[in-house]
Amino acid sequence: MNLPNPRPDRRTLILTGAAALAATSVRADPPGLILSGKLQQGGFALGRSVPRADLIVDGVKVGQAAADGLFVIGFDRDCGPQVTLAVATPDGRSEQIITVVPTQYDIQHIDGLPEDQVSPSDPVLLARIKAEAERKAVGFSSDVDADDFKDGFVLPVQGARLTARFGGQRILNGEPKRPHYGSDLAAPIGTPVRAPAAGKVCFAETDLHFDGSLVLIDHGQGLISCYLHLSRVDAVLGASVQRGDLLGAVGMEGRATGPHLCWRMKWRGRNMDPMLMVGAKAPV
């Protein structure tokens, strides 16, 4: 004999509805955040969070973590004492205040430079310099979705001598100028310059007024390395390179008083010391 289904009473309905509401309002834990690196002016942080987490630096979204959760941020030469880093997903947000250690910079005196390499005034030359800066800006705007920085960097020139450290205040022909944003590696003209890490060539030109022959490599997430004063360019615009691939050769083109490679690095417009990235390892 079939019995009629009993109708749930009001108390049963309330309990059932509350359980359903609780089930739908359960939130996942906020994303994890692990950091390592050189937390100083001109330095960097390599971090790991959840895949594709949004990266927020001092309240501004700057990109996303890679598919494996890895990311990089850089600290400018003149970075302040603190940087606030947050990672965010639809499930939550984690935040960390990074204390950035100040760096002591050298004062570098360079004399005997041609006047047009110190304070150019010729309108034709100024127009050329402006056009070159605009082309370089396109290279620096490259934003490859990659994490080719994950295995760290090696020196791009073997057997070179460090003759000028990153960040030094420059006095050119007795005239104070903006800081030197590179690390100068002296070596004979023609010494091979090789990619210190994998990446994509986002700029490759010769005969620039200040830089001479210049190559830029995009290593992903806004991290760009720069190779100035080359005597020869072997890198091809748009090509992918692996660590050890030939980029060019040491020279003294542009504003240079002797053969050397000026090695530079930027992260989203922030000037970094590339030497600090040598041997860096991502957190696991």
ChimeraX commands (.cxc) that place a marker at each C-alpha (Angstrom):
marker #1 position 0.00,0.00,0.00 radius 0.5
marker #1 position 1.41,3.42,-0.98 radius 0.5
marker #1 position 1.56,5.88,1.88 radius 0.5
marker #1 position 1.37,9.64,1.17 radius 0.5
marker #1 position 4.67,11.54,1.44 radius 0.5
marker #1 position 4.70,13.56,4.63 radius 0.5
marker #1 position 5.02,17.29,4.03 radius 0.5
marker #1 position 8.14,18.81,5.65 radius 0.5
marker #1 position 7.31,21.06,8.54 radius 0.5
marker #1 position 8.46,24.69,8.72 radius 0.5
marker #1 position 11.44,23.87,10.97 radius 0.5
marker #1 position 12.74,21.30,8.47 radius 0.5
marker #1 position 12.52,23.83,5.64 radius 0.5
marker #1 position 14.44,26.45,7.63 radius 0.5
marker #1 position 17.25,24.02,8.53 radius 0.5
marker #1 position 17.52,22.76,4.95 radius 0.5
marker #1 position 17.70,26.31,3.58 radius 0.5
marker #1 position 20.35,27.33,6.10 radius 0.5
marker #1 position 22.51,24.32,5.20 radius 0.5
marker #1 position 22.30,25.17,1.51 radius 0.5
marker #1 position 23.22,28.79,2.17 radius 0.5
marker #1 position 26.22,27.72,4.25 radius 0.5
marker #1 position 27.40,25.40,1.49 radius 0.5
marker #1 position 27.31,28.16,-1.12 radius 0.5
marker #1 position 29.11,30.71,1.09 radius 0.5
marker #1 position 32.16,28.58,1.93 radius 0.5
marker #1 position 35.31,30.37,0.66 radius 0.5
marker #1 position 38.64,28.89,-0.31 radius 0.5
marker #1 position 41.80,29.91,1.49 radius 0.5
marker #1 position 43.53,33.06,0.16 radius 0.5
marker #1 position 46.37,32.40,-2.30 radius 0.5
marker #1 position 49.75,31.48,-0.87 radius 0.5
marker #1 position 52.72,33.82,-1.28 radius 0.5
marker #1 position 56.38,32.77,-1.08 radius 0.5
marker #1 position 59.25,35.19,-1.83 radius 0.5
marker #1 position 63.01,35.01,-2.30 radius 0.5
marker #1 position 65.56,37.30,-3.89 radius 0.5
marker #1 position 67.62,40.44,-3.27 radius 0.5
marker #1 position 65.27,42.79,-1.43 radius 0.5
marker #1 position 67.28,45.97,-1.93 radius 0.5
marker #1 position 67.37,49.01,-4.17 radius 0.5
marker #1 position 68.08,47.76,-7.68 radius 0.5
marker #1 position 67.21,44.23,-6.59 radius 0.5
marker #1 position 64.33,41.84,-7.19 radius 0.5
marker #1 position 61.95,39.34,-5.68 radius 0.5
marker #1 position 61.12,35.98,-7.22 radius 0.5
marker #1 position 57.83,34.69,-5.89 radius 0.5
marker #1 position 55.41,31.84,-6.13 radius 0.5
marker #1 position 51.65,31.87,-5.68 radius 0.5
marker #1 position 48.72,30.16,-7.38 radius 0.5
marker #1 position 48.64,29.99,-11.19 radius 0.5
marker #1 position 47.61,33.24,-12.88 radius 0.5
marker #1 position 47.12,35.15,-9.63 radius 0.5
marker #1 position 46.93,38.91,-10.18 radius 0.5
marker #1 position 50.04,40.77,-9.02 radius 0.5
marker #1 position 49.48,44.12,-7.33 radius 0.5
marker #1 position 52.41,46.38,-6.37 radius 0.5
marker #1 position 51.69,49.43,-4.22 radius 0.5
marker #1 position 48.03,49.23,-5.19 radius 0.5
marker #1 position 48.59,48.93,-8.96 radius 0.5
marker #1 position 47.99,45.72,-10.89 radius 0.5
marker #1 position 51.19,44.94,-12.81 radius 0.5
marker #1 position 50.41,41.54,-14.33 radius 0.5
marker #1 position 49.81,37.92,-13.43 radius 0.5
marker #1 position 51.80,35.00,-12.13 radius 0.5
marker #1 position 52.79,32.37,-14.68 radius 0.5
marker #1 position 50.89,29.16,-15.30 radius 0.5
marker #1 position 52.96,27.51,-12.56 radius 0.5
marker #1 position 52.47,30.43,-10.15 radius 0.5
marker #1 position 55.96,31.91,-10.56 radius 0.5
marker #1 position 56.49,35.67,-10.82 radius 0.5
marker #1 position 59.15,38.38,-10.62 radius 0.5
marker #1 position 59.10,41.98,-9.46 radius 0.5
marker #1 position 61.94,44.50,-9.55 radius 0.5
marker #1 position 62.96,47.34,-7.23 radius 0.5
marker #1 position 64.15,50.56,-8.83 radius 0.5
marker #1 position 67.55,52.13,-8.06 radius 0.5
marker #1 position 65.72,54.80,-6.06 radius 0.5
marker #1 position 63.01,52.57,-4.60 radius 0.5
marker #1 position 61.58,53.72,-1.27 radius 0.5
marker #1 position 61.95,51.80,1.99 radius 0.5
marker #1 position 58.81,49.69,1.55 radius 0.5
marker #1 position 56.88,48.01,-1.25 radius 0.5
marker #1 position 53.46,46.46,-0.72 radius 0.5
marker #1 position 52.95,43.31,-2.78 radius 0.5
marker #1 position 49.61,41.53,-3.05 radius 0.5
marker #1 position 48.46,38.47,-4.97 radius 0.5
marker #1 position 44.76,38.11,-5.64 radius 0.5
marker #1 position 42.34,35.55,-7.08 radius 0.5
marker #1 position 38.54,35.31,-7.01 radius 0.5
marker #1 position 38.97,33.26,-3.81 radius 0.5
marker #1 position 40.92,35.85,-1.85 radius 0.5
marker #1 position 43.98,38.00,-1.48 radius 0.5
marker #1 position 47.34,37.76,0.30 radius 0.5
marker #1 position 49.54,40.76,1.02 radius 0.5
marker #1 position 53.09,41.30,2.19 radius 0.5
marker #1 position 54.97,44.50,3.01 radius 0.5
marker #1 position 58.55,44.18,1.71 radius 0.5
marker #1 position 61.31,46.12,3.42 radius 0.5
marker #1 position 63.71,47.34,0.72 radius 0.5
marker #1 position 67.29,47.76,1.93 radius 0.5
marker #1 position 69.04,50.95,0.73 radius 0.5
marker #1 position 72.11,50.63,-1.51 radius 0.5
marker #1 position 75.23,52.79,-1.38 radius 0.5
marker #1 position 76.19,54.03,-4.85 radius 0.5
marker #1 position 79.54,55.12,-6.27 radius 0.5
marker #1 position 80.35,58.50,-7.79 radius 0.5
marker #1 position 81.88,58.03,-11.23 radius 0.5
marker #1 position 83.94,60.73,-13.00 radius 0.5
marker #1 position 84.36,60.36,-16.77 radius 0.5
marker #1 position 86.30,63.01,-18.68 radius 0.5
marker #1 position 87.35,63.49,-22.30 radius 0.5
marker #1 position 83.96,62.77,-23.86 radius 0.5
marker #1 position 82.87,64.66,-27.01 radius 0.5
marker #1 position 80.44,67.43,-26.11 radius 0.5
marker #1 position 77.66,65.90,-28.22 radius 0.5
marker #1 position 77.86,62.80,-25.98 radius 0.5
marker #1 position 77.35,64.91,-22.84 radius 0.5
marker #1 position 75.01,67.80,-23.68 radius 0.5
marker #1 position 74.00,67.57,-27.35 radius 0.5
marker #1 position 72.46,70.75,-28.77 radius 0.5
marker #1 position 72.35,70.33,-32.54 radius 0.5
marker #1 position 68.67,70.17,-33.60 radius 0.5
marker #1 position 69.30,67.41,-36.13 radius 0.5
marker #1 position 71.10,65.30,-33.54 radius 0.5
marker #1 position 68.40,65.96,-30.94 radius 0.5
marker #1 position 65.76,64.78,-33.42 radius 0.5
marker #1 position 67.78,61.63,-34.06 radius 0.5
marker #1 position 68.11,60.95,-30.32 radius 0.5
marker #1 position 64.35,61.44,-29.85 radius 0.5
marker #1 position 63.53,59.03,-32.69 radius 0.5
marker #1 position 65.91,56.42,-31.26 radius 0.5
marker #1 position 64.30,56.78,-27.81 radius 0.5
marker #1 position 60.86,56.19,-29.33 radius 0.5
marker #1 position 62.02,53.00,-31.06 radius 0.5
marker #1 position 63.63,51.75,-27.86 radius 0.5
marker #1 position 60.40,52.47,-25.97 radius 0.5
marker #1 position 58.64,50.02,-28.28 radius 0.5
marker #1 position 61.21,47.38,-27.36 radius 0.5
marker #1 position 60.83,48.07,-23.65 radius 0.5
marker #1 position 57.03,47.75,-23.97 radius 0.5
marker #1 position 57.39,44.07,-24.96 radius 0.5
marker #1 position 55.45,41.85,-22.55 radius 0.5
marker #1 position 55.96,38.20,-23.39 radius 0.5
marker #1 position 53.91,35.67,-21.41 radius 0.5
marker #1 position 56.86,33.65,-20.15 radius 0.5
marker #1 position 58.94,32.95,-17.06 radius 0.5
marker #1 position 62.37,32.58,-18.66 radius 0.5
marker #1 position 63.91,34.19,-15.57 radius 0.5
marker #1 position 63.06,31.14,-13.45 radius 0.5
marker #1 position 66.51,29.51,-13.69 radius 0.5
marker #1 position 68.38,32.72,-12.93 radius 0.5
marker #1 position 71.09,34.38,-15.02 radius 0.5
marker #1 position 74.75,33.86,-15.82 radius 0.5
marker #1 position 77.25,36.52,-16.88 radius 0.5
marker #1 position 76.84,37.48,-20.55 radius 0.5
marker #1 position 80.62,37.91,-21.04 radius 0.5
marker #1 position 83.10,35.36,-19.75 radius 0.5
marker #1 position 86.38,36.60,-18.27 radius 0.5
marker #1 position 85.24,40.23,-18.15 radius 0.5
marker #1 position 86.25,42.72,-15.45 radius 0.5
marker #1 position 83.62,44.81,-13.66 radius 0.5
marker #1 position 84.77,48.41,-14.16 radius 0.5
marker #1 position 81.64,50.33,-13.14 radius 0.5
marker #1 position 78.94,49.18,-10.80 radius 0.5
marker #1 position 75.22,49.75,-11.24 radius 0.5
marker #1 position 73.68,52.97,-9.98 radius 0.5
marker #1 position 76.71,55.24,-9.71 radius 0.5
marker #1 position 76.17,58.98,-9.96 radius 0.5
marker #1 position 77.95,60.10,-13.13 radius 0.5
marker #1 position 79.99,63.27,-13.53 radius 0.5
marker #1 position 80.65,63.65,-17.28 radius 0.5
marker #1 position 83.28,66.19,-18.26 radius 0.5
marker #1 position 82.72,67.74,-14.86 radius 0.5
marker #1 position 78.94,67.98,-15.34 radius 0.5
marker #1 position 76.61,65.97,-13.05 radius 0.5
marker #1 position 74.32,63.70,-15.06 radius 0.5
marker #1 position 71.76,61.04,-14.27 radius 0.5
marker #1 position 72.94,57.80,-12.65 radius 0.5
marker #1 position 74.53,54.97,-14.59 radius 0.5
marker #1 position 71.90,52.24,-14.84 radius 0.5
marker #1 position 74.21,49.47,-16.00 radius 0.5
marker #1 position 77.04,47.22,-14.89 radius 0.5
marker #1 position 80.10,47.71,-17.12 radius 0.5
marker #1 position 81.96,44.51,-18.04 radius 0.5
marker #1 position 85.30,45.32,-19.69 radius 0.5
marker #1 position 86.69,42.87,-22.26 radius 0.5
marker #1 position 88.54,43.09,-25.60 radius 0.5
marker #1 position 86.62,44.18,-28.67 radius 0.5
marker #1 position 85.05,41.16,-30.34 radius 0.5
marker #1 position 84.62,39.12,-27.15 radius 0.5
marker #1 position 81.36,37.14,-27.51 radius 0.5
marker #1 position 78.28,38.43,-25.68 radius 0.5
marker #1 position 75.87,35.59,-24.95 radius 0.5
marker #1 position 72.32,35.41,-23.62 radius 0.5
marker #1 position 72.47,34.98,-19.83 radius 0.5
marker #1 position 68.99,33.45,-19.80 radius 0.5
marker #1 position 66.32,32.42,-22.27 radius 0.5
marker #1 position 64.05,35.05,-23.78 radius 0.5
marker #1 position 62.84,36.79,-26.91 radius 0.5
marker #1 position 64.74,39.50,-28.80 radius 0.5
marker #1 position 62.54,42.60,-28.64 radius 0.5
marker #1 position 65.05,45.14,-30.02 radius 0.5
marker #1 position 68.21,44.87,-32.13 radius 0.5
marker #1 position 69.74,47.92,-33.81 radius 0.5
marker #1 position 73.14,49.38,-34.62 radius 0.5
marker #1 position 74.58,52.89,-34.63 radius 0.5
marker #1 position 72.49,54.50,-31.89 radius 0.5
marker #1 position 73.94,57.80,-30.70 radius 0.5
marker #1 position 74.41,56.98,-27.00 radius 0.5
marker #1 position 74.08,53.18,-26.95 radius 0.5
marker #1 position 75.91,52.20,-30.12 radius 0.5
marker #1 position 74.64,48.77,-31.13 radius 0.5
marker #1 position 71.93,47.63,-28.73 radius 0.5
marker #1 position 70.04,44.39,-28.07 radius 0.5
marker #1 position 67.07,43.98,-25.70 radius 0.5
marker #1 position 65.84,40.57,-24.48 radius 0.5
marker #1 position 62.37,40.04,-22.98 radius 0.5
marker #1 position 62.50,37.32,-20.30 radius 0.5
marker #1 position 58.79,37.51,-19.46 radius 0.5
marker #1 position 56.52,39.46,-17.10 radius 0.5
marker #1 position 58.11,42.78,-18.01 radius 0.5
marker #1 position 61.73,41.79,-17.25 radius 0.5
marker #1 position 63.99,43.17,-20.00 radius 0.5
marker #1 position 67.78,42.85,-20.19 radius 0.5
marker #1 position 69.90,45.24,-22.27 radius 0.5
marker #1 position 73.28,44.94,-24.04 radius 0.5
marker #1 position 74.93,48.22,-25.10 radius 0.5
marker #1 position 77.99,49.38,-27.10 radius 0.5
marker #1 position 78.24,46.14,-29.12 radius 0.5
marker #1 position 80.69,46.00,-32.01 radius 0.5
marker #1 position 78.49,43.45,-33.77 radius 0.5
marker #1 position 74.87,42.31,-33.48 radius 0.5
marker #1 position 74.07,38.66,-34.09 radius 0.5
marker #1 position 70.64,38.64,-32.42 radius 0.5
marker #1 position 67.61,38.80,-34.71 radius 0.5
marker #1 position 64.54,40.82,-33.78 radius 0.5
marker #1 position 61.66,38.54,-32.77 radius 0.5
marker #1 position 63.82,35.44,-32.38 radius 0.5
marker #1 position 63.77,33.26,-29.28 radius 0.5
marker #1 position 67.12,32.69,-27.59 radius 0.5
marker #1 position 68.37,30.18,-25.06 radius 0.5
marker #1 position 71.02,30.69,-22.41 radius 0.5
marker #1 position 74.41,30.79,-24.13 radius 0.5
marker #1 position 73.14,31.86,-27.56 radius 0.5
marker #1 position 75.27,34.50,-29.26 radius 0.5
marker #1 position 73.85,38.04,-29.11 radius 0.5
marker #1 position 76.83,39.98,-30.46 radius 0.5
marker #1 position 80.31,41.07,-29.48 radius 0.5
marker #1 position 81.87,43.54,-27.05 radius 0.5
marker #1 position 82.60,46.96,-28.55 radius 0.5
marker #1 position 82.90,50.64,-27.70 radius 0.5
marker #1 position 80.25,52.16,-29.92 radius 0.5
marker #1 position 78.21,55.17,-28.76 radius 0.5
marker #1 position 79.11,56.91,-25.49 radius 0.5
marker #1 position 82.06,54.78,-24.41 radius 0.5
marker #1 position 85.72,55.46,-23.66 radius 0.5
marker #1 position 86.91,51.86,-23.88 radius 0.5
marker #1 position 85.71,48.40,-24.96 radius 0.5
marker #1 position 83.10,46.99,-22.61 radius 0.5
marker #1 position 79.58,45.66,-22.38 radius 0.5
marker #1 position 77.14,47.85,-20.49 radius 0.5
marker #1 position 74.65,45.31,-19.12 radius 0.5
marker #1 position 71.33,46.70,-17.94 radius 0.5
marker #1 position 68.00,45.38,-16.73 radius 0.5
marker #1 position 64.53,46.84,-16.30 radius 0.5
marker #1 position 61.28,45.58,-14.84 radius 0.5
marker #1 position 58.26,47.59,-15.99 radius 0.5
marker #1 position 60.31,50.79,-16.15 radius 0.5
marker #1 position 62.23,50.20,-12.93 radius 0.5
marker #1 position 66.03,50.17,-13.26 radius 0.5
marker #1 position 67.63,47.06,-11.73 radius 0.5
marker #1 position 71.16,45.82,-11.11 radius 0.5
marker #1 position 71.58,42.82,-13.45 radius 0.5
marker #1 position 74.52,41.48,-11.43 radius 0.5
marker #1 position 72.11,40.71,-8.58 radius 0.5
marker #1 position 70.24,38.27,-10.83 radius 0.5
marker #1 position 73.32,36.11,-11.43 radius 0.5
marker #1 position 72.73,32.77,-9.75 radius 0.5
marker #1 position 69.21,33.65,-8.58 radius 0.5
marker #1 position 66.85,30.73,-8.03 radius 0.5
marker #1 position 63.07,30.74,-7.93 radius 0.5
marker #1 position 61.36,29.49,-4.76 radius 0.5
marker #1 position 59.89,25.99,-4.93 radius 0.5
marker link #1:1,2 radius 0.2
marker link #1:2,3 radius 0.2
marker link #1:3,4 radius 0.2
marker link #1:4,5 radius 0.2
marker link #1:5,6 radius 0.2
marker link #1:6,7 radius 0.2
marker link #1:7,8 radius 0.2
marker link #1:8,9 radius 0.2
marker link #1:9,10 radius 0.2
marker link #1:10,11 radius 0.2
marker link #1:11,12 radius 0.2
marker link #1:12,13 radius 0.2
marker link #1:13,14 radius 0.2
marker link #1:14,15 radius 0.2
marker link #1:15,16 radius 0.2
marker link #1:16,17 radius 0.2
marker link #1:17,18 radius 0.2
marker link #1:18,19 radius 0.2
marker link #1:19,20 radius 0.2
marker link #1:20,21 radius 0.2
marker link #1:21,22 radius 0.2
marker link #1:22,23 radius 0.2
marker link #1:23,24 radius 0.2
marker link #1:24,25 radius 0.2
marker link #1:25,26 radius 0.2
marker link #1:26,27 radius 0.2
marker link #1:27,28 radius 0.2
marker link #1:28,29 radius 0.2
marker link #1:29,30 radius 0.2
marker link #1:30,31 radius 0.2
marker link #1:31,32 radius 0.2
marker link #1:32,33 radius 0.2
marker link #1:33,34 radius 0.2
marker link #1:34,35 radius 0.2
marker link #1:35,36 radius 0.2
marker link #1:36,37 radius 0.2
marker link #1:37,38 radius 0.2
marker link #1:38,39 radius 0.2
marker link #1:39,40 radius 0.2
marker link #1:40,41 radius 0.2
marker link #1:41,42 radius 0.2
marker link #1:42,43 radius 0.2
marker link #1:43,44 radius 0.2
marker link #1:44,45 radius 0.2
marker link #1:45,46 radius 0.2
marker link #1:46,47 radius 0.2
marker link #1:47,48 radius 0.2
marker link #1:48,49 radius 0.2
marker link #1:49,50 radius 0.2
marker link #1:50,51 radius 0.2
marker link #1:51,52 radius 0.2
marker link #1:52,53 radius 0.2
marker link #1:53,54 radius 0.2
marker link #1:54,55 radius 0.2
marker link #1:55,56 radius 0.2
marker link #1:56,57 radius 0.2
marker link #1:57,58 radius 0.2
marker link #1:58,59 radius 0.2
marker link #1:59,60 radius 0.2
marker link #1:60,61 radius 0.2
marker link #1:61,62 radius 0.2
marker link #1:62,63 radius 0.2
marker link #1:63,64 radius 0.2
marker link #1:64,65 radius 0.2
marker link #1:65,66 radius 0.2
marker link #1:66,67 radius 0.2
marker link #1:67,68 radius 0.2
marker link #1:68,69 radius 0.2
marker link #1:69,70 radius 0.2
marker link #1:70,71 radius 0.2
marker link #1:71,72 radius 0.2
marker link #1:72,73 radius 0.2
marker link #1:73,74 radius 0.2
marker link #1:74,75 radius 0.2
marker link #1:75,76 radius 0.2
marker link #1:76,77 radius 0.2
marker link #1:77,78 radius 0.2
marker link #1:78,79 radius 0.2
marker link #1:79,80 radius 0.2
marker link #1:80,81 radius 0.2
marker link #1:81,82 radius 0.2
marker link #1:82,83 radius 0.2
marker link #1:83,84 radius 0.2
marker link #1:84,85 radius 0.2
marker link #1:85,86 radius 0.2
marker link #1:86,87 radius 0.2
marker link #1:87,88 radius 0.2
marker link #1:88,89 radius 0.2
marker link #1:89,90 radius 0.2
marker link #1:90,91 radius 0.2
marker link #1:91,92 radius 0.2
marker link #1:92,93 radius 0.2
marker link #1:93,94 radius 0.2
marker link #1:94,95 radius 0.2
marker link #1:95,96 radius 0.2
marker link #1:96,97 radius 0.2
marker link #1:97,98 radius 0.2
marker link #1:98,99 radius 0.2
marker link #1:99,100 radius 0.2
marker link #1:100,101 radius 0.2
marker link #1:101,102 radius 0.2
marker link #1:102,103 radius 0.2
marker link #1:103,104 radius 0.2
marker link #1:104,105 radius 0.2
marker link #1:105,106 radius 0.2
marker link #1:106,107 radius 0.2
marker link #1:107,108 radius 0.2
marker link #1:108,109 radius 0.2
marker link #1:109,110 radius 0.2
marker link #1:110,111 radius 0.2
marker link #1:111,112 radius 0.2
marker link #1:112,113 radius 0.2
marker link #1:113,114 radius 0.2
marker link #1:114,115 radius 0.2
marker link #1:115,116 radius 0.2
marker link #1:116,117 radius 0.2
marker link #1:117,118 radius 0.2
marker link #1:118,119 radius 0.2
marker link #1:119,120 radius 0.2
marker link #1:120,121 radius 0.2
marker link #1:121,122 radius 0.2
marker link #1:122,123 radius 0.2
marker link #1:123,124 radius 0.2
marker link #1:124,125 radius 0.2
marker link #1:125,126 radius 0.2
marker link #1:126,127 radius 0.2
marker link #1:127,128 radius 0.2
marker link #1:128,129 radius 0.2
marker link #1:129,130 radius 0.2
marker link #1:130,131 radius 0.2
marker link #1:131,132 radius 0.2
marker link #1:132,133 radius 0.2
marker link #1:133,134 radius 0.2
marker link #1:134,135 radius 0.2
marker link #1:135,136 radius 0.2
marker link #1:136,137 radius 0.2
marker link #1:137,138 radius 0.2
marker link #1:138,139 radius 0.2
marker link #1:139,140 radius 0.2
marker link #1:140,141 radius 0.2
marker link #1:141,142 radius 0.2
marker link #1:142,143 radius 0.2
marker link #1:143,144 radius 0.2
marker link #1:144,145 radius 0.2
marker link #1:145,146 radius 0.2
marker link #1:146,147 radius 0.2
marker link #1:147,148 radius 0.2
marker link #1:148,149 radius 0.2
marker link #1:149,150 radius 0.2
marker link #1:150,151 radius 0.2
marker link #1:151,152 radius 0.2
marker link #1:152,153 radius 0.2
marker link #1:153,154 radius 0.2
marker link #1:154,155 radius 0.2
marker link #1:155,156 radius 0.2
marker link #1:156,157 radius 0.2
marker link #1:157,158 radius 0.2
marker link #1:158,159 radius 0.2
marker link #1:159,160 radius 0.2
marker link #1:160,161 radius 0.2
marker link #1:161,162 radius 0.2
marker link #1:162,163 radius 0.2
marker link #1:163,164 radius 0.2
marker link #1:164,165 radius 0.2
marker link #1:165,166 radius 0.2
marker link #1:166,167 radius 0.2
marker link #1:167,168 radius 0.2
marker link #1:168,169 radius 0.2
marker link #1:169,170 radius 0.2
marker link #1:170,171 radius 0.2
marker link #1:171,172 radius 0.2
marker link #1:172,173 radius 0.2
marker link #1:173,174 radius 0.2
marker link #1:174,175 radius 0.2
marker link #1:175,176 radius 0.2
marker link #1:176,177 radius 0.2
marker link #1:177,178 radius 0.2
marker link #1:178,179 radius 0.2
marker link #1:179,180 radius 0.2
marker link #1:180,181 radius 0.2
marker link #1:181,182 radius 0.2
marker link #1:182,183 radius 0.2
marker link #1:183,184 radius 0.2
marker link #1:184,185 radius 0.2
marker link #1:185,186 radius 0.2
marker link #1:186,187 radius 0.2
marker link #1:187,188 radius 0.2
marker link #1:188,189 radius 0.2
marker link #1:189,190 radius 0.2
marker link #1:190,191 radius 0.2
marker link #1:191,192 radius 0.2
marker link #1:192,193 radius 0.2
marker link #1:193,194 radius 0.2
marker link #1:194,195 radius 0.2
marker link #1:195,196 radius 0.2
marker link #1:196,197 radius 0.2
marker link #1:197,198 radius 0.2
marker link #1:198,199 radius 0.2
marker link #1:199,200 radius 0.2
marker link #1:200,201 radius 0.2
marker link #1:201,202 radius 0.2
marker link #1:202,203 radius 0.2
marker link #1:203,204 radius 0.2
marker link #1:204,205 radius 0.2
marker link #1:205,206 radius 0.2
marker link #1:206,207 radius 0.2
marker link #1:207,208 radius 0.2
marker link #1:208,209 radius 0.2
marker link #1:209,210 radius 0.2
marker link #1:210,211 radius 0.2
marker link #1:211,212 radius 0.2
marker link #1:212,213 radius 0.2
marker link #1:213,214 radius 0.2
marker link #1:214,215 radius 0.2
marker link #1:215,216 radius 0.2
marker link #1:216,217 radius 0.2
marker link #1:217,218 radius 0.2
marker link #1:218,219 radius 0.2
marker link #1:219,220 radius 0.2
marker link #1:220,221 radius 0.2
marker link #1:221,222 radius 0.2
marker link #1:222,223 radius 0.2
marker link #1:223,224 radius 0.2
marker link #1:224,225 radius 0.2
marker link #1:225,226 radius 0.2
marker link #1:226,227 radius 0.2
marker link #1:227,228 radius 0.2
marker link #1:228,229 radius 0.2
marker link #1:229,230 radius 0.2
marker link #1:230,231 radius 0.2
marker link #1:231,232 radius 0.2
marker link #1:232,233 radius 0.2
marker link #1:233,234 radius 0.2
marker link #1:234,235 radius 0.2
marker link #1:235,236 radius 0.2
marker link #1:236,237 radius 0.2
marker link #1:237,238 radius 0.2
marker link #1:238,239 radius 0.2
marker link #1:239,240 radius 0.2
marker link #1:240,241 radius 0.2
marker link #1:241,242 radius 0.2
marker link #1:242,243 radius 0.2
marker link #1:243,244 radius 0.2
marker link #1:244,245 radius 0.2
marker link #1:245,246 radius 0.2
marker link #1:246,247 radius 0.2
marker link #1:247,248 radius 0.2
marker link #1:248,249 radius 0.2
marker link #1:249,250 radius 0.2
marker link #1:250,251 radius 0.2
marker link #1:251,252 radius 0.2
marker link #1:252,253 radius 0.2
marker link #1:253,254 radius 0.2
marker link #1:254,255 radius 0.2
marker link #1:255,256 radius 0.2
marker link #1:256,257 radius 0.2
marker link #1:257,258 radius 0.2
marker link #1:258,259 radius 0.2
marker link #1:259,260 radius 0.2
marker link #1:260,261 radius 0.2
marker link #1:261,262 radius 0.2
marker link #1:262,263 radius 0.2
marker link #1:263,264 radius 0.2
marker link #1:264,265 radius 0.2
marker link #1:265,266 radius 0.2
marker link #1:266,267 radius 0.2
marker link #1:267,268 radius 0.2
marker link #1:268,269 radius 0.2
marker link #1:269,270 radius 0.2
marker link #1:270,271 radius 0.2
marker link #1:271,272 radius 0.2
marker link #1:272,273 radius 0.2
marker link #1:273,274 radius 0.2
marker link #1:274,275 radius 0.2
marker link #1:275,276 radius 0.2
marker link #1:276,277 radius 0.2
marker link #1:277,278 radius 0.2
marker link #1:278,279 radius 0.2
marker link #1:279,280 radius 0.2
marker link #1:280,281 radius 0.2
marker link #1:281,282 radius 0.2
marker link #1:282,283 radius 0.2
marker link #1:283,284 radius 0.2
view
